[in-house]
Amino acid sequence: VASSGDFRHFDVMIVIDTSGSTFEPSGGDVNKNGVVGTETFGGLFGMGSTDPGDSILAAEVAAAFQLLSGLDPRSTRVGLVTFAGEPEQPGLFAAAPPPAAITEEPLTTDYERIRRALGAVLARGPYGNTHMAAGADQATIELKGLRGALSQPDPKSEKIVLFLTDGQPTLPAG
């Protein structure tokens, strides 16, 4: 903390890609069990890892945990958004796809809530396609306190988005 000047406030929205491709191995020993997962075929998404604890999703969650350990709740609120998505199915009786982006936790200084939400994201696992725009939109809604936001806006805070993804958007289709 600087000894002079205004005390700065930050709002950090962590945005995590939970699409099916994040089931693949990250290339590192994320869970520190001495084994680096390698690519295998035949999993839920056709591809996977010999050590699911080393998946891309696990690496994204580990990075978010690491970030939390370096932040100060006296000056920084943190929120969590995940994104994936399913293409809309044509047809008269087709069900609407689930939301492509979800606010897992609104902005808070209670980092334990964020840690629990990160654990739940990892336990739920990957699914769907990559709808990056939905993730960016949801982060903006939360940071600005726009309609539908679960977070309370702070017009004086500096807004930061940490966007964690493994690839390129595959949605919206077309």
Secondary structure, 3 states (H helix, E strand, C coil): CCCCCCCCCEEEEEEEECCHHHHCECCCCCCCCCCCCCEEECCCCCEEECCHHHEHHHHHHHHHHHHHHCCCCCCEEEEEEEECCCCCCCCCCCCCCCCCEEEEEEEECCHHHHHHHHHHHHHHCCCCCCCHHHHHHHHHHHHHCCCCCCCCCCCCCEEEEEEECCCCCCCCCC
